[in-house]
C-alpha cells in the first residue's frame, strides 16, 4: 500500500521553530518580509523610504510623514500579546493533527482563557479564508459528512408526508431483487 503524501510530509519541529522564531526580532523580521516582500511601501503615498520610530514601533514615511505599524491590518492588530506568542500559537494550531482546544492553548502559552479563545478564533478564521479561496478539482471523496443541519419541521403532518414521499421514491434492494414502495 502506498504511503499517504499528506501524512508523511516534512513538518517543522518545535526546536527548529524556536530557532527561527524564538525572539521578537525574528518574528518582526519575518512579518516585515511577508507584509512588504519588495521592501517598505507607504500605504499613503507609496514611497519606499522610511524612518523607524523605536519608542512606538512605527514606520514613518520620509515623504508624507504617515506612520504605520507592522501589525496594522493583520490579526495581530489590537493585541497586547508579543508576536512570539502569536507565532507559537500559529505553530501549535497548524501542527496539531486532532485540533487544539482553547484551554489547552492557554496552558501551552501561559495566557488567559479569553485571550487564547480569541487568538484561536482569529487564526482559524484566517486559515478558513485562505482555504476558501482554493477550488477543489478532480475527484472529491467525502466520508461521514453532514450537509446543512437539522431540518426545521412546521408540523408532524408535514414531517409524516415528507417521510412517505421519500419512501415512495426510494427503491429497496434485497438479494438481487429490487422493490419500490407504492
Secondary structure, 3 states (H helix, E strand, C coil): CCCCCCCCCCCCCHHHHHHHHCCHHHHHHHHHHHHCCCCCCCCCCCCCCEEEECCCCEEEECCCCCEEECCCCCCCCCCCCCHHHHHHHHHHHHHCCCCCCHHHHHHHHCCCHHHHHHHHHHHHHHHHHHHHCCCCCCCCCCCCCCCCCCCCCCCHHHHHHHHHHHHHHCEEEECCEEEECC
